[in-house]
Amino acid sequence: MFHHVVSYRRSLVLILCTILFLETQADSDICKICTCNSLTTRINCARRNLLSIPQPIPTNVEYLDLGYNKISRIEKEMFQGLHSLEKLELWNNNIATIKEGAFTGLSHLKELYLFGNNISTIKEGVFTGLSNLKTVDLSYNKISRIEKEMFQGLHSLEELDLYENNISTIKEGTFTGLSNLKELSLDSNKISRIEKEMFQGLHNLEKLSLSFNKISRIEKEMFQGLHNLEILNIGSNNIATIKEGVFTGLCNLKELNLGNNKISRIEKEMFQGLHSLEELYLNSNPIEKYEDGASYSSQHS
């Protein structure tokens, strides 16, 4: 009996030593390519000309920088087991494809940077499980359309950057569920119209930027429900007419940029209800007529 106990203990010690060795070996392998701190909680693999993501990655890593490499795709469960990871940088690569479930297991991830890649499509389910994510940067990609429920499940998201893509269409309900979103950037795309209720549910949004698009008209109650919005930038578009009631409900708006459009006249009730407005930009518009009562004391032209 005693012999069996000793044998069992030896086997257990051997298994534990093997696991420890393998983890140490994994750490040292990736740290031969990348720069790691002593605890491997921070790993910098940026600017290494990597064609793929080095494996295995130490499971205790909190910060992983894979920016400025030549990675072309992110496979399913590529980061499986990295439960401590809070910040992941994949900027300036050649990423064109992100498989569904690519970020599975990253339950503590707070920041995800994917700017400067070749991403054209993001399928539903790519961001599933990222319940603590606060920042997503997808700027400088080739995304042409935003599908409904693309960002489903990102209940903690506060900042979403889609600047400089090829987006022409945004489906109604795309941003449903992003109740904590504070900043949304859609500048420098190819958006020609804003669908009614496009921004439905974004009750905590503070900054919305749609400059340098192809928007030609803004319908009544387009921004309905954005009670906490403070900054709205729709400058550098093709807007010629703004109908009465467009800005209804934006009671906390402080800055409104309508510069560099095709607005020729300012209607009397155009800015009705904007009681908190401090800055109004109308520069570079072919304005010919201001109706009586339409002027605003803080207006910049």
NUSEDREN-648615 format. One record per residue (C-alpha): residue number from 0; x, y, z. Coordinates in nm, 4 decimals, padded with zeros to 6 digits, always signed. Example, Ala and Ser with C-alpha at 12.3 -4.5 7.8 and 13.67 -1.06 7.14 Angstrom:
LOBA num        x        y        z
LOBA   0 +01.2300 -00.4500 +00.7800
LOBA   1 +01.3670 -00.1060 +00.7140
***
This chain:
LOBA num        x        y        z
LOBA   0 +00.0000 +00.0000 +00.0000
LOBA   1 +00.2791 +00.2367 +00.1040
LOBA   2 +00.4627 +00.1598 -00.2218
LOBA   3 +00.1564 +00.2617 -00.4279
LOBA   4 +00.1191 +00.5923 -00.2394
LOBA   5 +00.4822 +00.6822 -00.2999
LOBA   6 +00.4510 +00.5872 -00.6645
LOBA   7 +00.1351 +00.8007 -00.6984
LOBA   8 +00.3069 +01.1006 -00.5377
LOBA   9 +00.6075 +01.0654 -00.7649
LOBA  10 +00.3794 +01.0529 -01.0686
LOBA  11 +00.1956 +01.3645 -00.9507
LOBA  12 +00.5222 +01.5541 -00.8954
LOBA  13 +00.6451 +01.4460 -01.2381
LOBA  14 +00.3235 +01.5712 -01.4029
LOBA  15 +00.3442 +01.9067 -01.2241
LOBA  16 +00.7082 +01.9477 -01.3208
LOBA  17 +00.6253 +01.8655 -01.6813
LOBA  18 +00.3467 +02.1256 -01.6896
LOBA  19 +00.5773 +02.3851 -01.5331
LOBA  20 +00.8494 +02.3036 -01.7835
LOBA  21 +00.6121 +02.3324 -02.0795
LOBA  22 +00.4769 +02.6683 -01.9592
LOBA  23 +00.8279 +02.7989 -01.9012
LOBA  24 +00.9348 +02.6722 -02.2420
LOBA  25 +00.6333 +02.8391 -02.4047
LOBA  26 +00.7175 +03.1658 -02.2308
LOBA  27 +01.0798 +03.1518 -02.3352
LOBA  28 +00.9916 +03.0628 -02.6976
LOBA  29 +00.7711 +03.3675 -02.7540
LOBA  30 +01.0113 +03.5828 -02.5556
LOBA  31 +01.2911 +03.4886 -02.7965
LOBA  32 +01.0920 +03.6587 -03.0712
LOBA  33 +00.9234 +03.9317 -02.8687
LOBA  34 +01.0034 +04.1471 -02.5686
LOBA  35 +00.8539 +04.0242 -02.2415
LOBA  36 +00.8627 +04.1573 -01.8895
LOBA  37 +00.9774 +03.9238 -01.6130
LOBA  38 +00.6277 +03.7975 -01.5343
LOBA  39 +00.5220 +03.7749 -01.9028
LOBA  40 +00.2216 +03.9944 -01.8260
LOBA  41 +00.3333 +04.2402 -02.0957
LOBA  42 +00.4503 +04.1101 -02.4336
LOBA  43 +00.5576 +04.3364 -02.7194
LOBA  44 +00.5745 +04.1680 -03.0606
LOBA  45 +00.5386 +04.4863 -03.2659
LOBA  46 +00.7527 +04.5445 -03.5767
LOBA  47 +00.8894 +04.1876 -03.5983
LOBA  48 +00.7783 +04.1112 -03.9562
LOBA  49 +00.5613 +03.8309 -03.8192
LOBA  50 +00.3447 +03.6448 -04.0711
LOBA  51 +00.1342 +03.4794 -03.8021
LOBA  52 +00.0626 +03.5100 -03.4326
LOBA  53 +00.3291 +03.3297 -03.2257
LOBA  54 +00.2023 +03.0309 -03.0311
LOBA  55 +00.1658 +02.9381 -02.7546
LOBA  56 +00.1068 +03.2649 -02.5661
LOBA  57 +00.1525 +03.2678 -02.1858
LOBA  58 -00.1916 +03.2500 -02.0276
LOBA  59 -00.1184 +03.5232 -01.7706
LOBA  60 -00.0497 +03.7945 -02.0313
LOBA  61 -00.2386 +04.1211 -01.9728
LOBA  62 -00.1021 +04.3328 -02.2592
LOBA  63 -00.0155 +04.1944 -02.6048
LOBA  64 +00.1117 +04.4137 -02.8870
LOBA  65 +00.1220 +04.2525 -03.2332
LOBA  66 +00.1096 +04.5789 -03.4251
LOBA  67 +00.2968 +04.6628 -03.7456
LOBA  68 +00.3563 +04.3101 -03.8679
LOBA  69 +00.2420 +04.1091 -04.1715
LOBA  70 -00.0308 +03.9000 -04.0099
LOBA  71 -00.3057 +03.8342 -04.2661
LOBA  72 -00.5733 +03.6429 -04.0752
LOBA  73 -00.6989 +03.5682 -03.7273
LOBA  74 -00.8147 +03.2110 -03.6880
LOBA  75 -01.0864 +03.0802 -03.4594
LOBA  76 -00.9881 +03.0552 -03.0904
LOBA  77 -00.6473 +03.2049 -03.1650
LOBA  78 -00.6377 +03.3643 -02.8205
LOBA  79 -00.8129 +03.0840 -02.6317
LOBA  80 -00.7222 +03.0724 -02.2629
LOBA  81 -00.5901 +03.4276 -02.2314
LOBA  82 -00.8376 +03.5134 -01.9582
LOBA  83 -00.6195 +03.7911 -01.8113
LOBA  84 -00.5670 +03.9824 -02.1373
LOBA  85 -00.6942 +04.3411 -02.1147
LOBA  86 -00.5356 +04.5122 -02.4148
LOBA  87 -00.4752 +04.3604 -02.7600
LOBA  88 -00.3059 +04.5527 -03.0402
LOBA  89 -00.3246 +04.4232 -03.3982
LOBA  90 -00.2886 +04.7547 -03.5804
LOBA  91 -00.1119 +04.8008 -03.9163
LOBA  92 -00.1039 +04.4406 -04.0319
LOBA  93 -00.2442 +04.2778 -04.3453
LOBA  94 -00.5481 +04.1302 -04.1716
LOBA  95 -00.8305 +04.0721 -04.4177
LOBA  96 -01.0151 +03.7907 -04.2420
LOBA  97 -01.1306 +03.7521 -03.8852
LOBA  98 -01.2898 +03.4157 -03.8219
LOBA  99 -01.6006 +03.3868 -03.6075
LOBA 100 -01.4911 +03.3078 -03.2530
LOBA 101 -01.1438 +03.4546 -03.3079
LOBA 102 -01.1591 +03.6339 -02.9740
LOBA 103 -01.3299 +03.3551 -02.7800
LOBA 104 -01.2188 +03.3411 -02.4180
LOBA 105 -01.1035 +03.7023 -02.3877
LOBA 106 -01.3581 +03.7774 -02.1182
LOBA 107 -01.1459 +04.0501 -01.9564
LOBA 108 -01.0412 +04.2306 -02.2743
LOBA 109 -01.1018 +04.6059 -02.2500
LOBA 110 -00.9198 +04.7491 -02.5542
LOBA 111 -00.8954 +04.6088 -02.9087
LOBA 112 -00.7025 +04.7922 -03.1805
LOBA 113 -00.7443 +04.6717 -03.5404
LOBA 114 -00.6839 +04.9956 -03.7297
LOBA 115 -00.4780 +05.0048 -04.0489
LOBA 116 -00.5641 +04.6606 -04.1886
LOBA 117 -00.7482 +04.5221 -04.4939
LOBA 118 -01.0686 +04.4167 -04.3199
LOBA 119 -01.3656 +04.4439 -04.5558
LOBA 120 -01.6269 +04.2386 -04.3735
LOBA 121 -01.6976 +04.1620 -04.0118
LOBA 122 -01.9365 +03.8740 -03.9657
LOBA 123 -02.1874 +03.8380 -03.6877
LOBA 124 -02.0336 +03.6633 -03.3884
LOBA 125 -01.6780 +03.7926 -03.4263
LOBA 126 -01.7014 +03.9894 -03.1020
LOBA 127 -01.9100 +03.7346 -02.9101
LOBA 128 -01.8046 +03.6997 -02.5471
LOBA 129 -01.6201 +04.0318 -02.5199
LOBA 130 -01.8546 +04.1558 -02.2495
LOBA 131 -01.5955 +04.3850 -02.0856
LOBA 132 -01.4671 +04.5485 -02.4042
LOBA 133 -01.4657 +04.9289 -02.3797
LOBA 134 -01.2733 +05.0391 -02.6903
LOBA 135 -01.2746 +04.9063 -03.0484
LOBA 136 -01.0699 +05.0821 -03.3157
LOBA 137 -01.1457 +04.9653 -03.6724
LOBA 138 -01.0372 +05.2835 -03.8476
LOBA 139 -00.8388 +05.2782 -04.1733
LOBA 140 -00.9802 +04.9513 -04.3043
LOBA 141 -01.1936 +04.8588 -04.6055
LOBA 142 -01.5258 +04.7865 -04.4377
LOBA 143 -01.8060 +04.8575 -04.6830
LOBA 144 -02.1146 +04.7767 -04.4805
LOBA 145 -02.2155 +04.7425 -04.1193
LOBA 146 -02.4414 +04.4449 -04.0654
LOBA 147 -02.7224 +04.4305 -03.8139
LOBA 148 -02.6141 +04.2971 -03.4743
LOBA 149 -02.2466 +04.3090 -03.5749
LOBA 150 -02.1632 +04.4493 -03.2340
LOBA 151 -02.4128 +04.2376 -03.0428
LOBA 152 -02.3124 +04.1613 -02.6857
LOBA 153 -02.0690 +04.4509 -02.6416
LOBA 154 -02.2660 +04.5924 -02.3502
LOBA 155 -01.9638 +04.7679 -02.1949
LOBA 156 -01.8403 +04.9357 -02.5156
LOBA 157 -01.7732 +05.3077 -02.4735
LOBA 158 -01.5732 +05.4007 -02.7847
LOBA 159 -01.6177 +05.2738 -03.1413
LOBA 160 -01.3973 +05.4133 -03.4182
LOBA 161 -01.4868 +05.3378 -03.7828
LOBA 162 -01.3078 +05.6353 -03.9342
LOBA 163 -01.1737 +05.6076 -04.2930
LOBA 164 -01.3493 +05.2987 -04.4262
LOBA 165 -01.5746 +05.2414 -04.7281
LOBA 166 -01.9011 +05.2233 -04.5368
LOBA 167 -02.2010 +05.3199 -04.7477
LOBA 168 -02.4770 +05.1363 -04.5664
LOBA 169 -02.5605 +05.1046 -04.1998
LOBA 170 -02.8569 +04.8839 -04.1231
LOBA 171 -03.1214 +04.9869 -03.8732
LOBA 172 -03.0479 +04.8179 -03.5421
LOBA 173 -02.6733 +04.7971 -03.6035
LOBA 174 -02.5926 +04.9678 -03.2758
LOBA 175 -02.8706 +04.8059 -03.0741
LOBA 176 -02.7446 +04.6974 -02.7346
LOBA 177 -02.4554 +04.9442 -02.7173
LOBA 178 -02.6240 +05.1269 -02.4330
LOBA 179 -02.2948 +05.2444 -02.2780
LOBA 180 -02.1386 +05.3813 -02.5977
LOBA 181 -02.0056 +05.7348 -02.5499
LOBA 182 -01.8111 +05.8042 -02.8705
LOBA 183 -01.8922 +05.6932 -03.2262
LOBA 184 -01.6774 +05.7976 -03.5219
LOBA 185 -01.8016 +05.7367 -03.8762
LOBA 186 -01.5990 +06.0116 -04.0452
LOBA 187 -01.4507 +05.9748 -04.3938
LOBA 188 -01.6770 +05.7029 -04.5268
LOBA 189 -01.9287 +05.6893 -04.8120
LOBA 190 -02.2510 +05.7230 -04.6163
LOBA 191 -02.5122 +05.8990 -04.8273
LOBA 192 -02.8097 +05.8849 -04.5962
LOBA 193 -02.8889 +05.8389 -04.2323
LOBA 194 -03.1706 +05.5954 -04.1757
LOBA 195 -03.4338 +05.6796 -03.9190
LOBA 196 -03.3639 +05.5168 -03.5827
LOBA 197 -03.0104 +05.4297 -03.6947
LOBA 198 -02.8834 +05.5449 -03.3581
LOBA 199 -03.1683 +05.3994 -03.1576
LOBA 200 -03.0697 +05.2875 -02.8083
LOBA 201 -02.7519 +05.4952 -02.7813
LOBA 202 -02.8816 +05.6795 -02.4764
LOBA 203 -02.5356 +05.7506 -02.3324
LOBA 204 -02.3701 +05.8705 -02.6545
LOBA 205 -02.1784 +06.1945 -02.5980
LOBA 206 -01.9934 +06.2393 -02.9276
LOBA 207 -02.1124 +06.1503 -03.2795
LOBA 208 -01.9000 +06.2324 -03.5821
LOBA 209 -02.0168 +06.1879 -03.9437
LOBA 210 -01.7980 +06.4402 -04.1251
LOBA 211 -01.6547 +06.3832 -04.4751
LOBA 212 -01.9307 +06.1573 -04.6003
LOBA 213 -02.1876 +06.1997 -04.8773
LOBA 214 -02.4927 +06.2808 -04.6667
LOBA 215 -02.7297 +06.5027 -04.8606
LOBA 216 -03.0311 +06.5226 -04.6308
LOBA 217 -03.1210 +06.4820 -04.2685
LOBA 218 -03.4727 +06.3779 -04.1837
LOBA 219 -03.6877 +06.4889 -03.8917
LOBA 220 -03.6141 +06.3193 -03.5575
LOBA 221 -03.3045 +06.1591 -03.7032
LOBA 222 -03.1190 +06.1946 -03.3739
LOBA 223 -03.4134 +06.1154 -03.1509
LOBA 224 -03.3198 +05.9572 -02.8204
LOBA 225 -02.9632 +06.0933 -02.8046
LOBA 226 -03.0384 +06.2907 -02.4892
LOBA 227 -02.6782 +06.2927 -02.3651
LOBA 228 -02.5154 +06.3953 -02.6934
LOBA 229 -02.2761 +06.6881 -02.6452
LOBA 230 -02.0872 +06.6990 -02.9767
LOBA 231 -02.2355 +06.6416 -03.3234
LOBA 232 -02.0165 +06.6792 -03.6316
LOBA 233 -02.1853 +06.6489 -03.9712
LOBA 234 -01.9564 +06.8921 -04.1477
LOBA 235 -01.8083 +06.8366 -04.4956
LOBA 236 -02.1087 +06.6611 -04.6483
LOBA 237 -02.3603 +06.7527 -04.9184
LOBA 238 -02.6368 +06.8758 -04.6901
LOBA 239 -02.8469 +07.1463 -04.8541
LOBA 240 -03.1569 +07.1473 -04.6350
LOBA 241 -03.2185 +07.0891 -04.2676
LOBA 242 -03.5826 +07.0463 -04.1814
LOBA 243 -03.7546 +07.1683 -03.8680
LOBA 244 -03.7323 +06.9174 -03.5844
LOBA 245 -03.4095 +06.7523 -03.6950
LOBA 246 -03.2355 +06.8354 -03.3680
LOBA 247 -03.5362 +06.7802 -03.1427
LOBA 248 -03.4420 +06.6227 -02.8122
LOBA 249 -03.0723 +06.7141 -02.8212
LOBA 250 -03.1098 +06.9125 -02.5006
LOBA 251 -02.7465 +06.8643 -02.3901
LOBA 252 -02.5791 +06.9414 -02.7239
LOBA 253 -02.2942 +07.1877 -02.6780
LOBA 254 -02.1185 +07.1760 -03.0157
LOBA 255 -02.2765 +07.1436 -03.3608
LOBA 256 -02.0644 +07.1428 -03.6763
LOBA 257 -02.2474 +07.1984 -04.0059
LOBA 258 -01.9523 +07.3598 -04.1822
LOBA 259 -01.8562 +07.2934 -04.5448
LOBA 260 -02.1977 +07.1811 -04.6679
LOBA 261 -02.4424 +07.3262 -04.9217
LOBA 262 -02.6811 +07.5014 -04.6862
LOBA 263 -02.8217 +07.8150 -04.8501
LOBA 264 -03.0734 +07.9308 -04.5929
LOBA 265 -03.1181 +07.9144 -04.2188
LOBA 266 -03.4788 +07.8475 -04.1215
LOBA 267 -03.6349 +08.0077 -03.8146
LOBA 268 -03.6933 +07.6877 -03.6171
LOBA 269 -03.3859 +07.5025 -03.7390
LOBA 270 -03.2096 +07.5042 -03.4037
LOBA 271 -03.5169 +07.4870 -03.1858
LOBA 272 -03.4618 +07.3168 -02.8503
LOBA 273 -03.0814 +07.3376 -02.8479
LOBA 274 -03.0764 +07.5157 -02.5138
LOBA 275 -02.7251 +07.4034 -02.4159
LOBA 276 -02.5567 +07.4888 -02.7481
LOBA 277 -02.2309 +07.6816 -02.7074
LOBA 278 -02.0628 +07.6416 -03.0468
LOBA 279 -02.2299 +07.6364 -03.3881
LOBA 280 -02.0186 +07.6068 -03.7030
LOBA 281 -02.1696 +07.7103 -04.0356
LOBA 282 -01.8513 +07.8099 -04.2170
LOBA 283 -01.8060 +07.7379 -04.5898
LOBA 284 -02.1774 +07.7185 -04.6712
LOBA 285 -02.3417 +07.9241 -04.9508
LOBA 286 -02.5837 +08.0863 -04.7039
LOBA 287 -02.7979 +08.3524 -04.8694
LOBA 288 -03.0743 +08.4044 -04.6185
LOBA 289 -03.1267 +08.3974 -04.2435
LOBA 290 -03.4909 +08.4017 -04.1428
LOBA 291 -03.5842 +08.6313 -03.8574
LOBA 292 -03.5165 +08.4651 -03.5247
LOBA 293 -03.2845 +08.2052 -03.6768
LOBA 294 -02.9570 +08.3593 -03.5663
LOBA 295 -02.7723 +08.2117 -03.2699
LOBA 296 -02.5500 +08.4115 -03.0344
LOBA 297 -02.2637 +08.1578 -03.0305
LOBA 298 -02.2640 +08.1045 -03.4065
LOBA 299 -01.9301 +08.0817 -03.5894
LOBA 300 -01.9228 +08.1393 -03.9617
***
